[in-house]
């Protein structure tokens, strides 16, 4: 069987996965864009990871795609210009000893939240900082040498059985028919498990091992351990909170993710979450050149005041900036 697989691989009919840290390390540059063929279990780098393990975490997170089609793409220093602009306005409006409340929503795994929070705590040591996303962990079901990687609600993302790691939420390329066949068979077998609503308890009762895989960046987790003013929590961008002074929503309120009515609902939730005078940082990063196009808006009693644009600003600014009024 091994000889047959190697023959198919030479003919371009399949791609082997990266299922261990050693395989991933030896793969070199070709590993970074392998997407769901990298086992998501490698995201679990422990509490005190090495710099190499942190890079592995970041590389996998760069191409991780959730079941709803959202990519969690992020990378170091992605929002340097955004952070600098936000800090200028924050220092203008708030005293250094203010206990201001900051939220960074749709923060992916929280690397850019950690970078921004470190800047904020140097200028505003009493600030509270909440990073949030709708995904903070994945769950691995394993038994007999194979594993399924699932989202917390039970939706399967990946099937892992060395030497393969196969995507289940989104189709494998037609270029690799063997991988497609493996993914199809694995998806059918998972569906037959029929785990139901209490799927974790059911799986455990049937002999599956449960392992939780953290999806929060190691540096963000470490900051949360040493500074109680920083936390990472589950939150939707549509949640309405109170008494927030600065709120950031990058790379989420875009036409590619939401229809106009949902974008208006999101802008309204932000408006009602901010105190009067609070700052909303909203925009996107272009995939072509990773340039940021952002609007910094200040909440008034009835609408928004434009403070600054980075690049071309938020694409929905003119249409939706007044949605909270």
Helices and strands as residue ranges (DSSP letters): H 2-10, H 21-26, G 28-31, G 35-37, G 40-43, H 51-63, H 80-93, E 101-105, H 111-123, E 128-133, E 137-143, E 146-151, E 156-161, E 164-167, H 177-193, H 199-205, E 209-214, H 218-226, E 230-234, E 244-250, H 260-273, E 274-285, E 292-299, E 304-310, H 317-320
